[in-house]
Amino acid sequence: MTSSIFQCGASRRIWCLLAFLVAVLAAGASQAEGGFSYQTRHTVHAPNAARDRHVAVKLGDARVGVFGGFGRADVELFNPTTEQFTVITARRWFADFAGAPIPSGNALLVDGEHDCIFDYVLEQYADTLNTCPGGYVRFPVLVPLPDGRVFICGGWDMDFVPKADCAVFDPGTLQFHALGDLVVPRALHTAVFIGDGRVFIAGGFGRSEGSSDMVPLDSLELYDVNAGRSARIRTVLQPPRYSHSSVRLLDGRVLLLGGIYSHREYWLHNVEIFDPSTSTLTAGPFLGLGRNGMQTALLPSGRIAVFGGNYDARAIEVYCPDTGTFELAQSLMCDPRWTDFTATNLDSAAVLLVGGRINVNASERALQKAEIFEEVAAEAPSGPALTVASIRQLLTDQDPNIVNRTAQWLVTLGPQVQSILQTLAPDESPELRGLAGSINLSIEGRDYPEVWCVEVWDASGRLKSVWLDGFECEEQPNVTYPHRHLVAILSELEALDFTHLVVRFPVYASYEARVKLFNLVGWTRVPRVVLGDNLSDEDLGGETLKYQVSASQDDGYAFTDTFQNLDTDFLRIGSSSFAKPPYYMSGMVFRNVNIPQGTRILSAHLKIRAHTSRLTDAAYGMIQAEAANNAAAFDSSRHIASVPRTSASINWDLEHPWSADAWYESPDIGEVIQEVINRSGWSANNALAILYSTRSEGGYRNFSAYDRGSDYGAKLEITYIP
């Protein structure tokens, strides 16, 4: 069976494979679930003011009250029907405050000094009968309880010292009542109601035990509101964190996401899941983008949407409890939001995002924008989850056809599934072990070019496609040295009249790469950016061109800085006692390379034919190209070791014995070829020289030169996008 599994690895068949596997799972596998799509748009009307550090609360008539913020005392009311923000006459200054809804439909607002109720009917503030015990508090954490009361805990005092004070607000009497303190004073923590009168309190910033040093906290507490006391849990966070987010899932577990661990790990990708029934933590999936100060929202599906939490963050990640994985929302946020914004669930099940802090040219300012995020049920179920359990189920199915198609699908997905295959490799089933190993070998033997594209659209259709190579991407923009992908996209957008951008990736692009690169496209500040279909093989590459050394003077090897041999029937790579640094170095010129300047290279490989001698030494080499617009033949005035070289290089070490006259293929040297093709003086049908040099001492190998026969010269294969 395994001999037929890998006959079709082409990504153009991913659609039929995926449809087949979805049907299998939908028929009886627990992992199958309905699919969802996600969309964002600006509100019809913008807020009347830029805000950050404000509070937003959904009121009893479905409107949303947007209160205060840094340097502001005003109130705006958002009408979800008209999407209009209206400034009302009520005004009140708060410090760094927090808010929560109460059963009357009003909003409770707390900072320890100006505590009050906002009456949505009268559109006025009303003082509570007393203030929150413990005095002034910056950013307390408020937790609405099922009986209508509101639990308040922790925060900073006036001097930014973490507080341990706890209280409960009774909306029936409009009074606060003091409760026992937290075990550990903390600020920038999270608190979530988990049932039975208990609140789960996690992490934050506070003093380390036995020291006055302020550190991220790993401690957890369970607070019994009815008894008015808290108790430590033996389990601790890994790593400690603050400015994270916690949200209760529909099954009662608590999801803890991101946060800050240290200045070095400022944006945590780490996720943990707390199980109240056992008081234990388990590791969850990693966020694609490190985040702190983010906002989350529970969606109608039970999934959790994660917004912001990073400089210029626009990518939205959605946690799927059924599979324990993250999914990338198909639309970016319309505007970047780092922190100090609000996310409020509306009666329509949409989420309203308002204001926040934005990073512009290395300086921060408040944002005067709002948008709507919506989850929409899709007609078809989503595909199989990339989890060990899901893949094990498919690979151990009794139907060989299902196993066969699953294997094809996994090979198409490429390196992103290798960690799953490695987990399955020590499985108790010999068949599964062998199958996982075979799939892994097929992945290792295949090229997965790191190419993706941004399509520019208007109302009439696609205007152009911007092809980009490389999946590497930092998480924050660099104003001084913008990322090369961002520069390329912006240059293509100049003078174009367009409506939106569509971003497309090959199916094998990893989740982390998709999140970071999708977010990078958001740095253009184009409001509407969406994900498109995966790129197929037809999309990725049309043509592969093959070239071979065609003249005696077009190949040779050098040893020492001055001596070279252009007339032997072999070339050489490696080192020996005779050859002094830079040791042996071979050059090969390929003529009439018919690729236009600036063309996107998908992949390239050098192929060499072993000679009949020196087949077993370990040789350590590096491939570059001559940094020239049109390479000439080698002669006494063009020494192979002296020609200028590309900055791009690829290591090709020869450690396994060769067979005489057999052909051997290098790793992908596409980035080396790309550097030459990108030269401003390059033109189609110019010549290109490949340089294979020694990078470390060892032995040396001989491979065939053109002078051994015209069929023996080295070959170069280049796959590119026409």
BAGU-711100 format. One line per 10 residues: their letters; for each residue y, x, z of C-alpha. Coordinates in steps of 0.2 Angstrom, whole numbers. Each point is the difference from the previous one (the first is absolute). Layout:
<sites>
a> Y X Z  ...
</sites>
This chain:
<sites>
mtssifqcga> 0 0 0  12 14 4  0 7 -17  8 -16 -7  13 -2 14  13 12 -6  -1 -5 -19  17 -9 2  13 7 11  15 -5 -11
srriwcllaf> 13 -9 9  2 -13 -14  -16 -8 7  7 -1 18  5 -18 -3  -18 -6 -5  -8 10 14  13 -7 13  -2 -18 -6  -19 2 1
lvavlaagas> 1 7 18  12 -13 6  -12 -13 -6  -14 8 9  10 1 16  7 -18 -2  -18 -6 -1  -6 6 16  9 15 7  11 -2 16
qaeggfsyqt> 12 13 -7  6 -12 -14  16 -9 3  14 -8 -9  13 11 -8  18 -1 3  16 6 -9  16 5 8  18 -2 -7  18 4 6
rhtvhapnaa> 17 -6 -5  17 0 7  6 -16 9  11 -11 -11  15 5 11  3 17 8  4 1 19  19 0 4  -1 17 9  -10 16 0
rdrhvavklg> -11 1 16  -12 10 9  -6 -1 18  2 -18 -1  -12 -14 5  -7 -14 -10  -9 -16 7  -7 -15 -9  9 -15 7  -7 -18 3
darvgvfggf> 7 -7 -16  -8 14 -10  16 10 -2  1 18 5  13 6 12  6 18 -4  9 6 16  12 15 2  -6 17 -4  8 18 2
gradvelfnp> 19 -3 2  -1 -19 -4  2 -16 11  -2 -13 -13  -14 -12 -5  -7 -5 -17  -12 -15 -3  -11 2 -14  -5 -17 -9  -17 2 -8
tteqftvita> 2 -14 -12  17 6 -7  -3 18 5  18 0 5  6 11 15  14 -9 10  11 9 13  4 -12 14  13 1 14  -12 5 14
rrwfadfaga> 3 19 5  -7 10 14  -1 19 2  -17 7 4  -6 18 3  -17 5 -6  -8 -16 2  -16 -10 -4  -4 -19 -4  -14 -12 -1
pipsgnallv> -2 -19 -4  -3 -12 14  -8 -18 -1  17 -9 -1  3 8 -17  14 11 7  0 19 1  0 10 16  10 16 -1  -2 14 13
dgehdcifdy> 9 16 4  1 -1 19  18 -4 1  5 -13 -13  -16 -10 0  1 -17 -7  -7 -14 -11  6 -4 -17  0 -19 -2  -4 -3 -19
vleqyadtln> 6 -19 1  17 5 8  0 17 -9  7 7 16  -6 12 13  -4 -5 18  -2 11 14  -17 1 9  1 -4 19  -3 18 4
tcpggyvrfp> -2 17 -9  -16 9 -3  -5 9 17  2 19 -1  18 0 -8  5 6 -16  -14 5 -12  0 7 -18  -13 -7 -12  -11 -10 12
vlvplpdgrv> -16 -6 -7  -2 -19 0  -16 -9 -1  -1 -20 -2  -14 -7 10  -10 -16 -5  7 -10 15  18 3 -7  5 14 12  6 17 -6
ficggwdmdf> -7 16 7  13 15 0  -5 18 4  6 18 -1  14 7 -11  14 13 4  13 -1 14  18 4 -3  -4 19 0  -15 -1 -12
vpkadcavfd> -12 1 14  -16 -10 -3  -2 -15 12  -15 -8 8  8 -17 4  -9 -16 -5  6 -18 1  -4 -17 -7  12 -13 -7  -3 -18 4
pgtlqfhalg> 8 -11 -14  -2 -16 11  12 7 13  9 13 -10  -4 13 13  -7 18 0  -13 4 13  -4 18 5  -18 6 -1  -9 16 5
dlvvpralht> 4 16 -10  -9 8 -13  -11 14 5  9 12 -11  18 -2 -4  2 -1 -19  12 -3 -15  -4 -2 -18  -17 -7 4  -8 -16 -6
avfigdgrvf> -7 -15 10  -11 -14 -7  -7 -15 8  -20 0 -1  -5 -16 10  -4 -4 18  17 3 5  -1 18 -4  12 11 -10  -6 16 -9
iaggfgrseg> 13 14 2  -2 16 -11  8 17 -1  19 3 0  11 14 6  1 5 18  -3 14 13  -16 10 0  -11 -1 15  6 12 14
ssdmvpldsl> 15 6 -11  18 -6 -4  -3 4 -19  2 -15 -12  -15 -1 -11  -9 -13 -12  -12 -10 11  -19 -2 -3  -2 -12 15  -5 -19 -2
elydvnagrs> 2 -14 13  -6 -17 2  14 -11 9  -6 -16 9  15 -11 -1  -6 -13 12  -4 13 13  16 10 -4  -9 17 -1  -6 13 -12
arirtvlqpp> -15 11 -1  -3 16 -10  -14 0 -13  -11 16 -1  0 0 -19  15 9 -7  9 1 -17  -5 14 -12  13 6 -3  14 -5 13
ryshssvrll> 13 -10 -9  17 -9 1  10 -10 -12  -16 -7 -7  -5 -18 -3  -13 -11 8  -6 -17 -6  -14 -12 5  -13 -5 -13  -7 -17 -1
dgrvlllggi> -17 6 7  10 6 16  0 18 -3  16 10 -1  5 11 -14  11 16 5  9 8 -15  9 16 -3  14 6 12  6 17 5
yshreywlhn> -10 13 8  11 15 -1  14 7 -10  -13 8 -11  -10 -16 -2  15 -11 -1  -8 -13 -11  -18 -4 5  -13 -7 -12  -12 -3 14
veifdpstst> -6 -18 4  -10 -5 15  -8 -17 5  -1 -6 18  -14 -12 5  4 -10 15  -18 -5 3  -5 18 3  17 8 4  -4 13 -13
ltagpflglg> 9 8 -15  -8 4 -17  8 9 -14  7 -10 -15  4 4 -18  15 12 -3  16 -7 -6  4 6 -17  18 4 6  4 7 17
rngmqtallp> 11 -12 9  10 -2 16  12 -14 5  -9 -12 -13  -1 -19 1  -16 -10 -2  -3 -18 -4  -16 -10 2  -3 -9 -17  -9 -17 -3
sgriavfggn> -16 9 -5  -1 9 17  5 16 -9  14 11 7  15 6 -11  8 16 5  18 3 -6  12 15 1  -2 14 13  4 15 -11
ydaraievyc> 16 6 -9  2 -10 -16  -16 -9 3  -3 -14 -12  -19 -1 -1  -8 -14 10  -18 3 7  -11 -15 4  -14 2 13  -15 -10 -4
pdtgtfelaq> -10 -4 16  -16 -6 -9  -2 17 -9  9 11 13  10 8 -15  18 0 -6  6 -7 -16  16 4 -10  11 -15 -3  4 -2 -19
slmcdprwtd> 19 0 3  11 12 8  13 -6 13  16 -4 -10  9 13 11  -5 15 11  -1 -3 18  -4 13 13  2 -8 17  11 -12 10
ftatnldsaa> -3 -15 -11  -8 -16 3  -15 -9 -7  -1 -19 4  -14 -12 -5  7 -16 -8  -8 -17 1  -4 2 -19  -11 15 6  11 12 -9
vllvggrinv> 8 14 9  19 3 1  6 18 1  18 3 5  11 16 1  -6 16 8  4 18 -2  0 9 -17  1 18 -4  12 4 -13
naseralqka> 3 18 -6  -6 7 17  12 -12 10  -5 -17 8  9 -17 -2  -4 -18 4  -6 -11 -15  8 -16 -5  -15 -7 -9  -14 -13 4
eifeevaaea> -16 -3 -10  -15 -12 0  -18 6 1  -14 -12 -5  -19 0 0  -8 -10 -14  -18 -4 -1  -8 7 -16  -12 -10 -11  -13 13 0
psgpaltvas> -8 9 15  5 18 3  -12 14 -4  -13 8 11  8 10 15  -1 19 0  -9 0 16  -16 8 5  -8 -17 4  5 -8 -16
irqlltdqdp> -6 15 -11  -16 2 10  -4 -19 -3  3 2 -19  -10 16 -2  -15 -7 10  0 -17 -10  -18 -5 -6  7 -3 -17  0 17 -10
nivnrtaqwl> 14 -7 -11  12 -2 15  -4 18 6  2 7 -18  17 -9 -2  6 5 17  -4 18 -3  10 -1 -17  14 -7 10  0 13 13
vtlgpqvqsi> 0 14 -13  15 -8 -8  9 -1 17  -2 19 1  4 12 15  7 -14 11  -17 -7 4  -8 17 4  3 -1 18  -10 -17 0
lqtlapdesp> -14 9 -10  0 14 12  -2 -12 14  -15 -8 -9  -8 17 -4  -9 2 17  -6 -19 -1  -18 -3 6  -4 -7 -17  -6 14 -12
elrglagsin> 4 -10 -15  18 -3 6  2 18 5  -5 5 -18  11 -13 -8  15 5 10  -3 18 -5  -2 -4 -18  16 -10 -1  9 14 9
lsiegrdype> -6 13 -12  6 -11 -15  17 -1 8  1 19 3  -4 3 -18  13 -12 -8  18 2 -2  13 -12 7  17 4 -7  14 -3 12
vwcvevwdas> 10 -10 -12  10 -17 3  14 -9 -8  15 -10 3  4 -14 -13  18 -6 -3  1 -18 -4  13 -13 -5  -2 -19 -3  -7 3 -17
grlksvwldg> -14 13 5  -3 18 3  14 12 -6  -9 16 3  -13 9 11  4 15 11  -15 11 2  -2 11 15  -12 13 5  -5 4 18
feceeqpnvt> -4 -10 15  8 11 13  15 -8 8  10 2 16  3 -15 11  19 1 0  13 4 -14  8 17 0  18 -2 -5  3 18 -4
yphrhlvail> -16 3 -9  -6 -17 -7  -18 -2 -4  -4 4 -18  -7 -17 -3  16 -8 6  10 11 -11  -11 -5 -15  1 -18 3  19 -1 3
selealdfth> 3 10 -16  -10 -12 -10  9 -15 7  17 6 -5  9 -11 -12  -14 -13 0  3 -18 3  -15 -6 10  -6 -13 13  -14 9 9
lvvrfpvyas> -13 14 1  -19 -2 0  -10 14 8  -18 4 -6  -13 11 7  -17 5 -6  -14 -8 10  -5 16 8  17 3 8  -2 0 19
yearvklfnl> 8 -13 11  11 13 8  6 6 -17  4 -17 -6  10 -4 16  10 16 -1  3 -1 -19  4 -18 0  13 3 14  7 15 -10
vgwtrvprvv> 4 -12 -14  10 -10 12  11 15 3  8 -5 -17  8 -15 10  -5 -11 -15  -2 -17 10  -16 -7 -9  -14 12 0  -18 -7 -2
lgdnlsdedl> -18 7 -2  -8 -3 -17  -18 1 -5  -10 15 2  1 13 -15  -15 -1 -11  -7 15 -10  9 -7 -15  16 0 10  -3 18 6
ggetlkyqvs> -4 10 -15  -2 -2 -18  -5 17 -7  -9 16 4  4 15 -11  -12 15 -1  5 18 -5  -9 16 -1  6 18 -2  0 4 -19
asqddgyaft> 5 18 -2  -4 17 6  17 4 7  1 -17 9  -11 6 14  -3 16 10  0 6 18  10 13 10  -4 12 14  14 10 8
dtfqnldtdf> 18 -4 -4  -1 9 -17  -17 -1 -7  -7 -15 -10  -15 -2 -12  2 -13 -14  -15 6 -10  -15 -3 10  -12 -15 -1  3 -4 19
lrigsssfak> 14 -4 11  -1 4 19  6 -8 17  -2 8 17  2 17 8  -10 17 0  3 18 6  5 5 -18  13 -14 -2  16 2 11
ppyymsgmvf> 11 -14 5  4 -12 -8  -18 2 -4  -8 -9 -15  10 -14 -8  -4 -9 -16  12 -8 -12  -4 -14 -13  12 -7 -13  -3 -18 -7
rnvnipqgtr> 10 -4 -16  7 -16 -7  0 -10 16  5 -16 -6  8 -8 15  19 -4 0  12 7 13  0 -10 17  -16 -9 -3  -10 -5 15
ilsahlkira> -16 10 2  -14 -9 9  -12 15 1  -5 16 -8  -15 12 1  -3 18 -6  -18 2 -7  -8 18 -1  -17 5 -6  -9 13 11
htsrltdaay> -4 17 -8  -17 8 2  5 12 14  9 -1 16  -6 -17 4  -2 0 19  14 8 9  12 -10 10  17 0 -8  16 -8 7
gmiqaeaann> 12 -6 -14  16 -10 -3  5 -9 -16  18 0 -5  9 -2 -17  12 11 -9  18 -6 4  5 -1 -18  5 -12 -13  -11 6 -13
aaafdssrhi> -13 14 5  -3 14 -12  -16 10 -3  -3 15 11  4 18 -5  6 16 6  17 -8 3  -7 -15 9  -10 6 14  -11 -14 8
asvprtsasi> 4 5 17  19 0 -3  4 -16 -8  9 -13 11  -10 -13 8  1 -18 6  4 -3 18  -14 -13 -1  -18 7 3  -17 -5 3
nwdlehpwsa> -14 10 9  -16 2 -9  -13 10 10  -17 5 -8  -12 0 14  -16 -7 -7  -11 10 -13  3 -4 -19  -13 -1 -13  3 10 -16
dawyespdig> 9 -9 -14  3 -16 11  17 -8 0  9 -2 16  15 -12 3  15 4 12  7 -12 13  14 -11 -7  15 11 -5  11 -15 -6
eviqevinrs> 15 5 11  0 18 -8  0 -8 -18  13 -13 6  12 14 5  -1 8 -18  2 -17 -8  15 -4 10  10 15 -5  15 -5 -10
gwsannalai> -4 12 -14  -18 -6 -2  -4 -10 -17  -16 -8 -6  -11 13 -10  6 15 10  -12 12 8  -5 1 18  -8 15 9  -12 -2 15
lystrseggy> -1 14 12  -15 2 12  4 13 13  -8 7 15  6 -6 17  -11 9 12  -12 15 0  -18 -3 -3  -11 3 -15  3 -4 -18
rnfsaydrgs> -7 -11 -14  0 2 -19  2 -15 -12  0 -1 -18  15 4 -11  4 -5 -18  -6 17 -7  -18 -5 5  2 -14 -13  11 -14 -4
dygakleity> -11 -13 10  1 11 16  19 0 3  7 -9 15  4 -19 -2  14 -10 7  -1 -19 2  16 -11 4  0 -18 4  18 -8 -1
ip> 9 -16 -2  7 -2 -18
</sites>
